[in-house]
Amino acid sequence: MLKDAVPAARRRKFLRSLAAAALLPVAAMAGGSPLIVRRVPATGEILPPIGLGTWQSFDVSGQEDLAAAKETLRLFAGQGGSVVDSSPMYGKSEAVIGRLAAATGLTGKLFLATKVWTEGREAGIRQMEESFKRMGTRRMDLMQIHNLVDAATHAKTLREWKEAARIRYWGITHYHSGAYADIERLIKAEKPDFLQINYSLAEPQSAARLLPLARDLGLAVIANRPFAEGELFARVKGKTLPAWAADFDAASWAQFFLKWILAEPAVTCAIPGTRNPKYLMDNMAAGRGRLPDEPTRARMVALLRG
C-alpha cells in the first residue's frame, strides 16, 4: 500500500505545481500585453485562457447577425483565441461555426469542442457524426458528454474514438450544482481529459470539491457561465469599477469577472459567449496581464456581496 502511495502522492504534487505554474507568457498579440496560457494536463498542450461560447450567440441566420458573428470569430482568432465550444442543442451554432471558419480561413486552426446529448450508442454516434459535418472537421478536438445523459455508454464510445484518432480529447459537461455529486463519481470512475462546469463569482460552488478533484486527477477545466447568464452585470449596474482593479490589469467589469475565474489554477479556460465584436475584444483582454492574488480574490467576492 505504501509502495503505491508514493507515486500517487508525487503525481498529485506534480499536477498541483503544473497548475500553479501554468501561466506561461507568450509573445504579445496586436501590441497588447503577453497572453496568459494554460496547459492541458493530459498532454501539456497549451491553450489560451479565454475561449468562445456559442449558445444563443451563434444560433443565427440573418445577414447582420452572421456578419457580426464572422467578425467576432475573426477577431477572436486574431487575439490568440482558439477554443470554440458548441453543441447540437444550440440550434444553428455548429453549422454557423463551420461556415464562418471556412469563410475566414480558420478551418483547422481552431480548437473545436462540442457535445453529445442523447440516449444510446448508435444515436450518440449519429449525433456526433452530424456535429463533425456541421463544424467542418474530420477530427474533433474535444467531444463532451453533456448533462450526464447516458454517460457510461458515450464514455466507452469516446475512448474508442480517441484511440482511433477521431477525437483528440473527451470530457464531461454540466452547468448546475445539483449534479456535482454525480459528476464527482463519474470523473473518478471514467477519468476524462476535460471537465466543463459552471464557475464564476456568482456560482463558485464547484471550487469546493470538483475543481480540486479535477486538478488532482489531471483534468483540464473549462469554466462555463462565467457571467452567470448576465447576473453579474446586473449586480454591478450603475457601479464604477474599483480603482484597485487596475492592480490586476482589469479595465472593465467583464475583465474583473473573468480574471477572478482565471486566478483559480485548476481552470484551463473560460468560455464567455458573444457575437458582439466589442464585447469579444473586452473579454479577450482578460487573458492578458496580471491576475488577482487570493487576498484580492476575497476582496472581489466581498465587493459583489456588499
C-alpha positions as CSV (number, residue, x, y, z in Angstrom):
1,M,0.0,0.0,0.0
2,L,2.8,2.4,0.9
3,K,4.6,1.5,-2.3
4,D,1.6,2.5,-4.4
5,A,1.0,5.7,-2.3
6,V,4.3,7.3,-3.1
7,P,3.9,7.6,-6.9
8,A,0.3,8.8,-6.4
9,A,1.4,11.5,-4.0
10,R,4.2,12.6,-6.3
11,R,1.7,12.8,-9.2
12,R,-0.7,14.9,-7.2
13,K,2.2,17.2,-6.2
14,F,3.3,17.4,-9.8
15,L,-0.1,18.3,-11.0
16,R,-0.5,21.0,-8.4
17,S,2.8,22.5,-9.4
18,L,1.9,22.3,-13.0
19,A,-1.4,24.1,-12.4
20,A,0.3,26.7,-10.3
21,A,3.0,27.3,-12.9
22,A,0.7,27.1,-15.9
23,L,0.6,30.8,-16.6
24,L,3.1,31.0,-19.4
25,P,3.5,34.3,-21.2
26,V,3.9,34.2,-24.9
27,A,4.5,36.9,-27.5
28,A,2.1,39.8,-27.3
29,M,-0.6,39.9,-29.9
30,A,-1.7,43.1,-31.6
31,G,0.6,45.2,-29.4
32,G,-1.1,44.1,-26.2
33,S,0.3,42.5,-23.0
34,P,1.6,38.9,-23.2
35,L,-1.2,36.4,-23.5
36,I,-1.7,34.1,-20.5
37,V,-1.9,30.4,-21.5
38,R,-2.6,27.2,-19.7
39,R,-1.6,23.6,-20.3
40,V,-3.9,20.6,-20.8
41,P,-2.7,18.3,-18.0
42,A,-3.2,15.1,-20.1
43,T,-0.8,16.2,-22.8
44,G,0.9,19.5,-21.9
45,E,-0.8,21.2,-24.9
46,I,-1.0,25.0,-24.4
47,L,-4.4,26.6,-24.7
48,P,-5.4,30.3,-24.4
49,P,-7.4,31.1,-21.3
50,I,-10.3,32.8,-22.9
51,G,-12.5,30.8,-25.3
52,L,-15.7,31.5,-27.1
53,G,-19.1,30.1,-26.1
54,T,-21.7,29.9,-28.8
55,W,-25.0,29.2,-27.0
56,Q,-27.6,31.6,-28.5
57,S,-24.9,33.9,-29.8
58,F,-24.1,31.9,-32.9
59,D,-27.6,30.4,-33.4
60,V,-28.3,33.0,-36.1
61,S,-29.3,33.2,-39.7
62,G,-29.9,36.8,-40.6
63,Q,-27.1,38.6,-42.6
64,E,-26.5,41.2,-40.0
65,D,-26.1,38.7,-37.2
66,L,-24.0,36.4,-39.4
67,A,-21.7,39.4,-40.3
68,A,-21.3,40.2,-36.6
69,A,-20.5,36.6,-35.7
70,K,-18.0,36.4,-38.6
71,E,-16.2,39.5,-37.3
72,T,-16.3,38.2,-33.8
73,L,-14.7,34.9,-34.8
74,R,-12.0,36.7,-36.9
75,L,-11.1,38.9,-34.0
76,F,-11.1,36.0,-31.6
77,A,-8.5,34.1,-33.6
78,G,-6.6,37.4,-34.2
79,Q,-6.3,37.9,-30.5
80,G,-4.8,34.4,-29.9
81,G,-8.1,32.6,-29.1
82,S,-8.7,29.1,-30.2
83,V,-11.2,27.2,-28.0
84,V,-14.7,27.4,-29.6
85,D,-17.4,25.5,-27.7
86,S,-20.7,24.5,-29.1
87,S,-23.4,21.7,-29.1
88,P,-26.0,20.2,-31.3
89,M,-28.5,21.6,-28.8
90,Y,-27.5,25.1,-29.7
91,G,-29.7,25.4,-32.8
92,K,-27.6,26.5,-35.8
93,S,-24.5,27.3,-33.9
94,E,-22.4,24.3,-35.0
95,A,-23.2,24.9,-38.7
96,V,-22.5,28.7,-38.3
97,I,-19.1,28.0,-36.8
98,G,-18.2,25.6,-39.6
99,R,-19.4,28.1,-42.2
100,L,-17.7,31.1,-40.7
101,A,-14.5,29.2,-40.0
102,A,-14.3,28.4,-43.7
103,A,-15.1,31.9,-44.7
104,T,-12.4,33.4,-42.5
105,G,-9.7,30.8,-43.4
106,L,-9.8,29.4,-39.9
107,T,-10.8,25.8,-40.7
108,G,-8.3,23.5,-39.0
109,K,-6.9,26.4,-36.9
110,L,-9.4,26.4,-34.0
111,F,-9.8,24.1,-31.1
112,L,-13.3,22.8,-31.7
113,A,-15.4,21.5,-28.8
114,T,-18.9,20.2,-28.9
115,K,-21.2,17.7,-27.1
116,V,-23.3,14.6,-27.3
117,W,-26.6,14.7,-25.5
118,T,-28.8,11.7,-26.4
119,E,-29.6,8.1,-25.3
120,G,-28.0,5.1,-26.8
121,R,-24.7,4.3,-28.5
122,E,-26.0,4.4,-32.1
123,A,-28.0,7.6,-31.5
124,G,-24.9,9.2,-29.9
125,I,-22.7,8.2,-32.9
126,R,-25.2,9.6,-35.3
127,Q,-25.4,12.9,-33.4
128,M,-21.6,13.2,-33.2
129,E,-21.1,12.4,-36.8
130,E,-23.6,15.2,-37.7
131,S,-21.6,17.6,-35.5
132,F,-18.4,16.8,-37.4
133,K,-20.2,17.6,-40.7
134,R,-21.7,20.9,-39.4
135,M,-18.4,22.1,-37.9
136,G,-16.4,21.2,-41.0
137,T,-13.9,18.9,-39.4
138,R,-12.8,15.3,-39.7
139,R,-11.4,15.1,-36.2
140,M,-12.9,16.9,-33.2
141,D,-10.6,18.4,-30.7
142,L,-12.9,17.8,-27.8
143,M,-16.1,15.8,-27.6
144,Q,-18.1,16.1,-24.3
145,I,-20.9,14.2,-22.7
146,H,-23.5,16.8,-21.8
147,N,-25.5,16.7,-18.6
148,L,-24.5,13.1,-17.8
149,V,-27.0,11.7,-20.4
150,D,-26.2,8.0,-20.9
151,A,-22.6,8.9,-19.8
152,A,-21.3,5.3,-19.4
153,T,-22.4,4.4,-22.9
154,H,-20.9,7.5,-24.5
155,A,-17.7,7.3,-22.5
156,K,-17.0,3.9,-24.0
157,T,-17.6,5.2,-27.5
158,L,-15.4,8.3,-26.9
159,R,-12.5,6.2,-25.5
160,E,-12.7,4.2,-28.7
161,W,-12.8,7.3,-30.9
162,K,-9.9,8.8,-29.1
163,E,-7.9,5.6,-29.6
164,A,-8.8,5.7,-33.3
165,A,-7.9,9.5,-33.5
166,R,-11.5,10.5,-34.4
167,I,-11.3,12.9,-31.4
168,R,-8.3,14.3,-29.5
169,Y,-9.9,14.7,-26.1
170,W,-13.1,13.8,-24.4
171,G,-14.9,15.3,-21.4
172,I,-17.9,15.7,-19.2
173,T,-20.0,18.9,-19.1
174,H,-22.7,20.3,-16.8
175,Y,-23.9,23.7,-15.6
176,H,-25.7,23.1,-12.3
177,S,-24.6,22.4,-8.8
178,G,-27.3,19.8,-8.2
179,A,-25.3,17.4,-10.4
180,Y,-22.0,17.8,-8.7
181,A,-22.1,14.6,-6.6
182,D,-22.8,12.5,-9.7
183,I,-20.1,14.3,-11.7
184,E,-17.6,13.6,-8.9
185,R,-18.4,9.9,-9.0
186,L,-18.2,9.9,-12.8
187,I,-14.9,11.6,-13.2
188,K,-13.3,9.4,-10.6
189,A,-14.6,6.3,-12.4
190,E,-14.0,7.4,-16.0
191,K,-11.1,9.9,-15.8
192,P,-11.9,12.0,-18.8
193,D,-9.5,14.6,-20.2
194,F,-11.7,17.6,-19.6
195,L,-14.4,18.8,-17.2
196,Q,-16.6,21.7,-18.3
197,I,-18.5,23.2,-15.3
198,N,-20.1,26.4,-14.2
199,Y,-17.8,28.6,-12.2
200,S,-18.0,32.3,-11.5
201,L,-18.2,34.9,-8.8
202,A,-22.0,34.2,-8.8
203,E,-21.6,30.4,-8.9
204,P,-18.4,29.5,-7.1
205,Q,-19.6,26.2,-5.7
206,S,-17.5,23.9,-8.0
207,A,-14.4,25.1,-6.2
208,A,-15.3,23.2,-3.1
209,R,-14.7,19.7,-4.4
210,L,-14.9,19.4,-8.2
211,L,-12.0,21.8,-9.1
212,P,-9.6,20.3,-6.6
213,L,-10.5,16.8,-7.8
214,A,-10.1,17.8,-11.4
215,R,-6.6,19.2,-10.5
216,D,-5.6,16.0,-8.7
217,L,-6.9,13.7,-11.5
218,G,-5.2,15.8,-14.2
219,L,-8.3,17.1,-15.9
220,A,-8.4,20.3,-17.9
221,V,-11.3,22.5,-16.7
222,I,-13.4,24.7,-18.9
223,A,-15.5,27.3,-16.9
224,N,-18.9,27.9,-18.4
225,R,-21.5,30.5,-17.4
226,P,-18.6,32.9,-16.5
227,F,-21.1,35.8,-16.1
228,A,-23.9,33.6,-14.8
229,E,-26.1,34.5,-17.8
230,G,-25.7,38.2,-17.1
231,E,-26.5,38.1,-13.4
232,L,-23.1,39.5,-12.5
233,F,-23.6,42.5,-14.8
234,A,-27.0,43.1,-13.2
235,R,-25.3,43.2,-9.7
236,V,-22.9,45.9,-10.7
237,K,-25.2,48.0,-12.9
238,G,-24.6,51.7,-12.2
239,K,-21.5,51.0,-10.2
240,T,-18.0,52.2,-11.0
241,L,-15.2,49.6,-11.4
242,P,-13.0,50.0,-8.3
243,A,-9.6,51.7,-8.8
244,W,-7.8,48.7,-7.3
245,A,-8.9,46.6,-10.3
246,A,-6.0,48.2,-12.1
247,D,-3.7,46.2,-9.8
248,F,-4.5,43.1,-11.8
249,D,-5.0,44.8,-15.1
250,A,-8.8,44.7,-15.2
251,A,-10.2,47.7,-17.1
252,S,-13.9,46.6,-17.2
253,W,-16.4,44.6,-15.2
254,A,-16.2,41.7,-17.7
255,Q,-12.4,41.5,-17.2
256,F,-12.9,41.8,-13.5
257,F,-15.2,38.7,-13.5
258,L,-13.1,36.7,-15.9
259,K,-9.8,37.4,-14.2
260,W,-11.3,36.1,-10.9
261,I,-12.1,32.8,-12.6
262,L,-8.7,32.6,-14.3
263,A,-6.9,33.2,-11.0
264,E,-8.1,29.7,-9.9
265,P,-5.2,27.5,-11.0
266,A,-7.4,24.5,-11.8
267,V,-9.2,26.5,-14.6
268,T,-7.8,26.0,-18.0
269,C,-10.1,28.2,-20.0
270,A,-13.3,30.3,-19.6
271,I,-15.8,30.5,-22.4
272,P,-17.9,33.7,-22.4
273,G,-20.4,33.7,-25.2
274,T,-20.9,36.7,-27.6
275,R,-21.2,37.6,-31.2
276,N,-20.5,41.3,-30.5
277,P,-17.0,42.2,-31.6
278,K,-16.7,45.0,-29.0
279,Y,-17.6,42.6,-26.2
280,L,-15.3,40.0,-27.7
281,M,-12.3,42.3,-27.5
282,D,-13.2,43.3,-23.9
283,N,-13.4,39.6,-22.9
284,M,-10.1,38.7,-24.7
285,A,-8.3,41.4,-22.7
286,A,-8.9,39.4,-19.6
287,G,-6.5,36.8,-20.9
288,R,-3.6,39.2,-20.7
289,G,-1.6,40.8,-17.9
290,R,-1.8,40.2,-14.2
291,L,-4.3,38.1,-12.2
292,P,-5.6,38.8,-8.7
293,D,-3.9,37.0,-5.8
294,E,-6.0,35.2,-3.2
295,P,-6.5,38.2,-0.8
296,T,-7.6,40.2,-3.8
297,R,-10.0,37.5,-4.9
298,A,-11.6,37.5,-1.5
299,R,-11.9,41.3,-1.8
300,M,-13.7,40.8,-5.1
301,V,-16.1,38.4,-3.6
302,A,-16.8,40.8,-0.7
303,L,-17.4,43.6,-3.2
304,L,-20.0,41.6,-5.1
305,R,-21.7,40.6,-1.9
306,G,-21.7,44.1,-0.5
